[in-house]
Amino acid sequence: MKYDNSFFMQVSRKLFQYSYEELPVYSRWIFTVLNELEQRFTGKGEDFFFRSDSDLANDCGLSVRTIQRYKKHLIDLDMVQHWNMHFINTDTGKKSEKKISAYRILV
């Protein structure tokens, strides 16, 4: 775990600032869940984690379409960095067919 704490999580206060008051509720929820996932899945010295859209939708209790629509707000406001990636098979050097999303929390 990123902060070595399994009972509490840190969320940036910027989520509650005036400059983000127009941020939709679903985007706020996705940001909160992404923060929890970041703290759970990044270790010391790491600054990103990965999650498929279907896994993230399951984590948030939302549809994949809703995830794709509302995480765009987080990316546009530079709250979250997002890029697609593949796993690489160490034996063959080939990329996996399934793409996953990598995330870095910026605020």
Phi, psi and omega in degrees: 000144186299315184253013179053039181220117181263001183255335183226159174227154179260134175232135181299136176292344179301333178301334184256003183281159182306320183297342180250016185294336179276358181293124182300153181301318179298322178295320178297319180295315179298319177299318179297315179294320177299322176298316179297317180294321177300314182291333180277321191254353175258140179259182178296135180085353177257149180231012176213164176217171181231153181199136174285158178299323179291322176294317179295320177299318178295318179298322184272344185073031181234170177280160178299319179299318178295318177301311182297323181289313189271340176287341176300323177300319181293323180289316181296329179271007181057036174271329183223137172261139184222138172208156178269148179210168176236152168282148178245125178292119184293333180283316185259340183078006182270148177283149175290155178287327183278128175272147173234162179260133173258144183229144171227124178281127187256342181244000000 
